[in-house]
């Protein structure tokens, strides 16, 4: 019987920002398909939902804390002996609607510290482990707003800047690590419906109207693209962005 190229059975994964939203959807997808999943989040209480998944480890930690992230990778390797898949998902946004001159320095720093520094803090120890073991899949979670500006709908300069940086960092790492049998690619979601988001039905209607598909995606619609990037199906992909946006970027 042939094995599916999308198979992740027995693989060891780390998902940051795993307690809610797309992070939880991605952790659940990997767990449902046989992976061992370390679910990391700052919200220790919310992480309890991950404990109901098969073969999971919950790690309360903050991606802005470099030492904590290094310790998290050590904990995963001590438990399962490897780190095959790293999903750098944790992220925050500035308040939609603010122009740059209305964005306080502290708000800019808060967003970029999580969305960009947090990716560095996650991938620094993860890539070191993958180099040592000779293989790995890194999945950064950027956004369609990493490719185009959101100002036409919801201005958010810090989010746009940080996600654009993640897209280009992914290109750079894709080139750096391809010779080492480590594939680095980005997931770039459009509008997805998760618990608490969109925050209002007015916002949901605006998102649906902006999307050529005419609707917002459900959280589990991230699964196919995630499994492709986490499995051998993406063995010849590196530095790419997979956009799941219902046609927004094709406008």
C-alpha positions as CSV (number, residue, x, y, z in Angstrom):
1,X,0.0,0.0,0.0
2,X,1.5,3.4,-1.0
3,X,1.9,6.1,1.5
4,X,0.3,9.4,0.8
5,X,2.7,12.3,0.0
6,X,0.7,14.3,2.6
7,X,1.3,11.8,5.4
8,X,2.7,13.2,8.7
9,X,2.3,10.1,10.8
10,X,4.8,10.0,13.6
11,X,6.3,13.4,12.7
12,X,7.1,15.8,15.6
13,X,5.7,19.3,15.3
14,X,5.7,22.5,17.1
15,X,2.8,25.0,16.7
16,X,3.1,28.4,18.3
17,X,0.0,30.4,19.1
18,X,-1.8,27.0,19.3
19,X,-4.4,27.7,21.9
20,X,-6.9,29.4,19.6
21,X,-7.8,30.5,16.1
22,X,-5.9,29.1,13.2
23,X,-3.1,28.0,15.5
24,X,-5.5,25.5,17.2
25,X,-6.9,24.5,13.8
26,X,-3.4,23.7,12.6
27,X,-2.4,21.8,15.7
28,X,-5.6,19.8,15.4
29,X,-5.0,19.0,11.8
30,X,-1.5,17.7,12.5
31,X,-2.7,15.7,15.4
32,X,-5.6,14.2,13.5
33,X,-3.2,13.1,10.8
34,X,-0.9,11.3,13.2
35,X,1.7,13.8,14.1
36,X,3.0,14.4,17.7
37,X,2.3,18.0,18.4
38,X,3.8,20.5,20.9
39,X,1.2,23.2,21.4
40,X,2.8,26.5,22.6
41,X,0.9,29.6,23.7
42,X,1.1,32.4,26.3
43,X,-2.4,31.4,27.6
44,X,-1.8,28.4,29.8
45,X,-5.5,28.0,30.6
46,X,-6.6,28.1,26.9
47,X,-3.9,25.5,26.1
48,X,-6.0,23.0,28.0
49,X,-8.1,22.4,24.9
50,X,-5.0,21.0,23.2
51,X,-4.7,18.3,25.8
52,X,-7.8,16.6,24.3
53,X,-5.9,16.1,21.0
54,X,-3.9,12.9,20.4
55,X,-0.2,12.8,21.1
56,X,0.2,16.4,22.3
57,X,2.5,18.3,24.7
58,X,1.4,21.7,26.0
59,X,4.0,24.4,26.6
60,X,3.0,27.7,28.2
61,X,5.6,30.1,26.8
62,X,6.0,33.5,25.1
63,X,7.6,33.7,21.6
64,X,9.1,37.1,22.6
65,X,11.2,35.3,25.2
66,X,14.2,33.8,23.4
67,X,15.3,31.7,26.3
68,X,11.8,30.2,26.8
69,X,11.7,29.3,23.1
70,X,15.1,27.6,23.2
71,X,13.9,25.7,26.3
72,X,10.7,24.7,24.5
73,X,12.6,23.1,21.6
74,X,14.8,21.3,24.1
75,X,11.7,20.0,25.9
76,X,10.2,18.7,22.6
77,X,13.5,16.9,21.6
78,X,13.9,15.4,25.1
79,X,10.3,14.1,24.9
80,X,10.2,12.9,21.3
81,X,13.8,12.9,20.0
82,X,13.3,15.2,17.1
83,X,11.6,18.3,15.7
84,X,10.4,17.6,12.1
85,X,7.9,20.4,11.6
86,X,7.9,23.9,13.1
87,X,4.8,26.2,12.5
88,X,5.7,29.8,13.6
89,X,2.1,31.0,13.9
90,X,1.9,33.3,16.9
91,X,0.9,36.8,15.9
92,X,-0.9,39.9,16.9
93,X,-2.3,43.0,15.1
94,X,-2.4,46.7,15.6
95,X,-5.9,48.3,15.8
96,X,-7.5,48.3,12.3
97,X,-8.1,51.7,11.0
98,X,-5.1,53.5,12.5
99,X,-2.8,55.3,10.1
100,X,1.0,55.3,10.8
101,X,1.0,58.8,12.4
102,X,-1.7,57.5,14.8
103,X,0.2,54.4,15.7
104,X,2.0,54.8,19.0
105,X,5.7,53.6,19.3
106,X,4.7,51.1,22.0
107,X,2.0,49.7,19.7
108,X,4.4,49.4,16.8
109,X,6.9,47.6,19.1
110,X,4.3,45.3,20.5
111,X,3.3,44.0,17.1
112,X,6.7,43.7,15.6
113,X,8.1,42.1,18.7
114,X,5.6,39.2,18.5
115,X,5.2,39.0,14.7
116,X,8.9,39.3,13.7
117,X,11.1,38.9,16.7
118,X,8.9,36.0,17.8
119,X,9.5,34.3,14.5
120,X,13.3,34.7,15.0
121,X,13.0,33.4,18.5
122,X,11.1,30.4,17.4
123,X,13.1,29.5,14.3
124,X,16.6,30.1,15.9
125,X,16.5,26.9,18.1
126,X,14.2,25.0,15.7
127,X,16.6,25.4,12.7
128,X,19.6,24.4,14.9
129,X,17.8,21.2,15.8
130,X,16.8,20.5,12.1
131,X,20.4,21.1,11.0
132,X,21.6,18.6,13.5
133,X,19.1,16.0,12.5
134,X,19.5,16.6,8.7
135,X,15.9,17.5,7.7
136,X,12.9,19.6,8.6
137,X,9.9,21.6,7.6
138,X,9.5,25.2,8.6
139,X,6.2,26.9,8.1
140,X,5.9,30.6,8.8
141,X,2.5,32.1,9.1
142,X,2.4,35.4,7.3
143,X,-0.7,36.8,5.7
144,X,-2.1,38.0,2.3
145,X,-1.3,41.4,3.8
146,X,2.3,40.4,3.6
147,X,2.0,40.8,-0.1
148,X,-0.3,43.8,-0.5
149,X,-1.3,46.7,1.7
150,X,-4.5,46.3,3.8
151,X,-5.2,50.1,3.8
152,X,-7.9,49.7,1.2
153,X,-10.0,47.9,3.8
154,X,-8.5,47.9,7.3
155,X,-5.3,50.0,7.6
156,X,-2.9,48.4,10.0
157,X,0.7,49.5,9.3
158,X,2.6,47.5,12.0
159,X,0.8,44.3,10.9
160,X,1.5,44.9,7.2
161,X,5.1,45.7,7.9
162,X,5.7,42.7,10.1
163,X,4.0,40.2,7.8
164,X,5.8,41.6,4.7
165,X,9.0,41.0,6.6
166,X,8.0,37.4,7.4
167,X,7.3,36.8,3.7
168,X,10.8,38.0,2.7
169,X,12.5,36.3,5.6
170,X,10.9,33.1,4.4
171,X,12.4,33.6,0.9
172,X,15.8,34.2,2.5
173,X,15.6,31.1,4.7
174,X,14.3,29.1,1.9
175,X,17.5,29.8,0.0
176,X,19.7,29.4,3.0
177,X,18.4,26.0,4.2
178,X,17.4,24.2,0.9
179,X,20.9,22.7,0.7
180,X,20.4,21.2,4.1
181,X,17.2,19.3,3.3
182,X,15.1,21.8,5.3
183,X,12.2,23.4,3.5
184,X,11.0,26.8,4.6
185,X,7.7,28.1,3.2
186,X,5.0,30.5,4.3
187,X,1.3,30.2,4.7
188,X,-0.5,33.4,3.9
189,X,-4.1,33.3,5.0
190,X,-6.8,35.7,3.9
191,X,-10.0,36.1,5.9
192,X,-10.8,33.2,8.2
193,X,-13.6,32.8,10.7
194,X,-12.4,31.6,14.1
195,X,-13.7,32.0,17.6
196,X,-14.1,35.7,18.2
197,X,-13.1,36.7,14.7
198,X,-14.4,38.6,12.8
199,X,-15.3,40.6,15.9
200,X,-18.5,42.1,14.4
201,X,-20.9,41.1,11.6
202,X,-20.2,44.4,10.0
203,X,-16.6,43.5,9.7
204,X,-17.5,40.0,8.4
205,X,-19.7,41.5,5.7
206,X,-16.9,43.8,4.6
207,X,-14.4,40.9,4.4
208,X,-16.8,38.7,2.4
209,X,-17.5,41.6,0.0
210,X,-13.7,42.2,-0.5
211,X,-13.1,38.5,-1.3
212,X,-13.9,37.3,-4.8
213,X,-15.1,34.0,-3.4
214,X,-17.8,36.0,-1.6
215,X,-17.3,34.5,1.8
216,X,-14.9,34.1,4.7
217,X,-13.1,30.7,5.0
218,X,-13.7,28.3,7.9
219,X,-10.8,27.6,10.1
220,X,-10.5,24.0,9.0
221,X,-9.9,25.1,5.4
222,X,-6.3,25.8,6.3
223,X,-5.7,22.1,6.6
224,X,-4.8,21.2,3.0
225,X,-2.2,23.8,2.5
226,X,-0.7,23.1,6.0
227,X,-0.4,19.4,5.3
228,X,1.3,20.1,2.0
229,X,3.9,22.2,3.6
230,X,4.4,19.9,6.5
231,X,4.8,16.7,4.5
232,X,7.0,15.3,1.7
233,X,4.5,16.8,-0.8
234,X,6.6,20.0,-0.4
235,X,10.1,18.4,-0.6
236,X,10.9,20.5,-3.7
237,X,9.4,23.8,-2.4
238,X,11.5,26.3,-0.5
239,X,11.0,30.0,0.0
240,X,7.5,29.9,-1.4
241,X,4.3,31.6,-0.1
242,X,1.0,29.6,-0.3
243,X,-1.8,32.1,-0.3
244,X,-5.3,31.0,0.9
245,X,-7.4,34.1,0.3
246,X,-10.4,33.3,-1.9
247,X,-8.9,35.2,-4.7
248,X,-8.0,38.5,-3.1
249,X,-4.5,38.7,-4.4
250,X,-5.7,37.8,-7.9
251,X,-7.6,41.0,-8.2
